[in-house]
Amino acid sequence: MKHSFLISALLMLVIRCSASSFDKSKSNINPDLVDTTKMANNKIKLTIGSRAFTVTIADNSARKAFEDMLPLTINMAELNGNEKYFDLPKSLPANSSNPGTIQNGDLMLYGSRTLVLFYKSFSTSYSYTRLGRVDNISGLAEALGSGSITVKYRLD
Protein backbone atom coordinates (compact mmCIF):
# COMPACT_ATOMS: atom_id res chain seq x y z
CA MET A 1 0.00 0.00 0.00
CA LYS A 2 2.81 2.38 0.93
CA HIS A 3 4.51 1.57 -2.39
CA SER A 4 1.42 2.35 -4.52
CA PHE A 5 0.89 5.61 -2.59
CA LEU A 6 4.46 6.72 -3.43
CA ILE A 7 4.01 5.80 -7.10
CA SER A 8 0.71 7.71 -7.25
CA ALA A 9 2.25 10.75 -5.54
CA LEU A 10 5.24 10.67 -7.89
CA LEU A 11 2.96 10.36 -10.92
CA MET A 12 0.85 13.32 -9.75
CA LEU A 13 4.01 15.40 -9.25
CA VAL A 14 5.27 14.60 -12.78
CA ILE A 15 1.89 15.46 -14.32
CA ARG A 16 1.70 18.72 -12.37
CA CYS A 17 5.24 19.76 -13.38
CA SER A 18 4.53 18.97 -17.04
CA ALA A 19 1.31 20.98 -17.00
CA SER A 20 3.06 23.86 -15.29
CA SER A 21 5.83 23.88 -17.92
CA PHE A 22 3.26 23.80 -20.72
CA ASP A 23 1.37 26.78 -19.25
CA LYS A 24 4.60 28.76 -18.86
CA SER A 25 5.61 28.17 -22.47
CA LYS A 26 2.20 29.40 -23.66
CA SER A 27 2.47 32.57 -21.62
CA ASN A 28 5.95 33.35 -22.98
CA ILE A 29 4.80 33.98 -26.56
CA ASN A 30 6.54 37.09 -27.76
CA PRO A 31 3.93 39.28 -29.49
CA ASP A 32 6.68 41.13 -31.37
CA LEU A 33 7.84 37.86 -32.89
CA VAL A 34 4.30 36.98 -33.92
CA ASP A 35 3.85 40.39 -35.56
CA THR A 36 7.20 40.10 -37.35
CA THR A 37 6.26 36.70 -38.73
CA LYS A 38 2.95 38.11 -39.93
CA MET A 39 4.65 41.09 -41.59
CA ALA A 40 7.10 38.81 -43.39
CA ASN A 41 4.13 37.48 -45.36
CA ASN A 42 2.93 40.95 -46.39
CA LYS A 43 5.00 41.01 -49.55
CA ILE A 44 4.39 41.45 -53.23
CA LYS A 45 6.90 40.32 -55.85
CA LEU A 46 7.48 42.89 -58.58
CA THR A 47 9.17 41.64 -61.77
CA ILE A 48 10.54 43.94 -64.48
CA GLY A 49 12.18 41.99 -67.28
CA SER A 50 14.63 39.66 -65.54
CA ARG A 51 14.84 41.81 -62.37
CA ALA A 52 12.76 40.92 -59.32
CA PHE A 53 11.99 43.27 -56.43
CA THR A 54 10.12 42.68 -53.18
CA VAL A 55 7.53 45.19 -52.00
CA THR A 56 6.44 45.42 -48.37
CA ILE A 57 2.78 46.23 -48.57
CA ALA A 58 0.79 48.63 -46.39
CA ASP A 59 -1.96 47.48 -44.08
CA ASN A 60 -5.01 49.18 -45.54
CA SER A 61 -8.11 48.34 -47.57
CA ALA A 62 -6.60 49.59 -50.85
CA ARG A 63 -3.73 47.14 -50.52
CA LYS A 64 -6.14 44.30 -49.76
CA ALA A 65 -8.23 45.12 -52.85
CA PHE A 66 -5.04 45.33 -54.94
CA GLU A 67 -3.92 41.91 -53.67
CA ASP A 68 -7.26 40.48 -54.82
CA MET A 69 -6.35 41.52 -58.39
CA LEU A 70 -3.04 39.63 -58.35
CA PRO A 71 -1.33 38.17 -60.27
CA LEU A 72 -1.29 41.11 -62.65
CA THR A 73 0.89 41.80 -65.70
CA ILE A 74 0.54 45.38 -66.93
CA ASN A 75 2.17 47.84 -69.29
CA MET A 76 3.06 50.86 -67.17
CA ALA A 77 3.49 54.21 -68.94
CA GLU A 78 6.20 56.77 -68.20
CA LEU A 79 5.37 60.12 -66.58
CA ASN A 80 7.62 63.03 -65.60
CA GLY A 81 10.86 61.03 -65.60
CA ASN A 82 10.15 59.80 -62.06
CA GLU A 83 7.20 57.40 -62.19
CA LYS A 84 5.40 54.64 -64.05
CA TYR A 85 1.61 54.47 -63.95
CA PHE A 86 -1.27 52.27 -65.02
CA ASP A 87 -5.04 52.80 -64.84
CA LEU A 88 -6.52 49.75 -63.13
CA PRO A 89 -9.70 48.18 -64.54
CA LYS A 90 -11.61 48.90 -61.33
CA SER A 91 -11.51 51.39 -58.47
CA LEU A 92 -9.86 50.53 -55.18
CA PRO A 93 -10.78 51.96 -51.79
CA ALA A 94 -8.78 55.17 -51.44
CA ASN A 95 -7.73 57.04 -48.34
CA SER A 96 -5.37 59.55 -49.86
CA SER A 97 -3.15 62.04 -48.11
CA ASN A 98 -0.21 64.19 -49.09
CA PRO A 99 3.05 62.42 -48.19
CA GLY A 100 5.03 65.63 -48.71
CA THR A 101 7.90 63.69 -50.24
CA ILE A 102 7.68 60.74 -52.59
CA GLN A 103 10.44 58.20 -52.02
CA ASN A 104 12.12 56.12 -54.70
CA GLY A 105 10.32 52.76 -54.56
CA ASP A 106 6.94 54.02 -53.33
CA LEU A 107 3.99 52.06 -54.72
CA MET A 108 0.94 54.32 -54.53
CA LEU A 109 -2.61 54.72 -55.70
CA TYR A 110 -3.51 58.07 -57.26
CA GLY A 111 -7.23 58.70 -57.06
CA SER A 112 -8.93 55.32 -56.83
CA ARG A 113 -7.73 53.64 -60.03
CA THR A 114 -4.23 54.77 -61.00
CA LEU A 115 -1.39 52.55 -59.81
CA VAL A 116 1.88 54.49 -59.56
CA LEU A 117 5.40 53.14 -59.04
CA PHE A 118 7.93 55.88 -58.30
CA TYR A 119 11.60 55.48 -59.14
CA LYS A 120 12.92 58.87 -58.00
CA SER A 121 12.42 60.84 -54.79
CA PHE A 122 10.89 64.32 -54.93
CA SER A 123 8.58 66.73 -53.11
CA THR A 124 4.90 66.65 -54.07
CA SER A 125 1.70 68.55 -53.47
CA TYR A 126 -0.45 65.62 -54.70
CA SER A 127 -2.27 63.12 -52.50
CA TYR A 128 -1.91 59.34 -52.74
CA THR A 129 -2.99 56.18 -50.97
CA ARG A 130 0.03 54.10 -49.98
CA LEU A 131 0.07 50.52 -51.24
CA GLY A 132 3.65 49.67 -50.30
CA ARG A 133 7.33 50.31 -50.82
CA VAL A 134 10.09 48.44 -52.67
CA ASP A 135 12.40 46.95 -50.04
CA ASN A 136 15.67 47.36 -51.95
CA ILE A 137 15.59 50.08 -54.61
CA SER A 138 19.04 49.27 -55.98
CA GLY A 139 18.62 48.97 -59.75
CA LEU A 140 14.92 49.90 -59.76
CA ALA A 141 15.30 53.03 -61.93
CA GLU A 142 17.55 51.19 -64.40
CA ALA A 143 15.11 48.26 -64.63
CA LEU A 144 12.16 50.60 -65.29
CA GLY A 145 14.02 52.59 -67.96
CA SER A 146 12.70 55.71 -69.65
CA GLY A 147 9.63 54.50 -71.55
CA SER A 148 6.66 52.23 -71.06
CA ILE A 149 7.50 48.88 -69.46
CA THR A 150 5.78 45.60 -68.67
CA VAL A 151 5.63 44.95 -64.93
CA LYS A 152 4.40 41.79 -63.23
CA TYR A 153 2.90 41.90 -59.72
CA ARG A 154 2.21 38.75 -57.71
CA LEU A 155 1.90 37.70 -54.12
CA ASP A 156 5.23 36.62 -52.68
Secondary structure, DSSP 8 states (H G I E B T S, - for coil): -HHHHHHHHHHHHHHHHHHHHHHHHHHT--HHHHHHHHHHT-EEEEEETTEEEEEEE-SSHHHHHHHHH-SEEEEEEEETTTEEEEE-SS------B--SEE-TTEEEEETTTEEEEE-S-EE----BEEEEEES--TTHHHHH-SS-EEEEEEE-
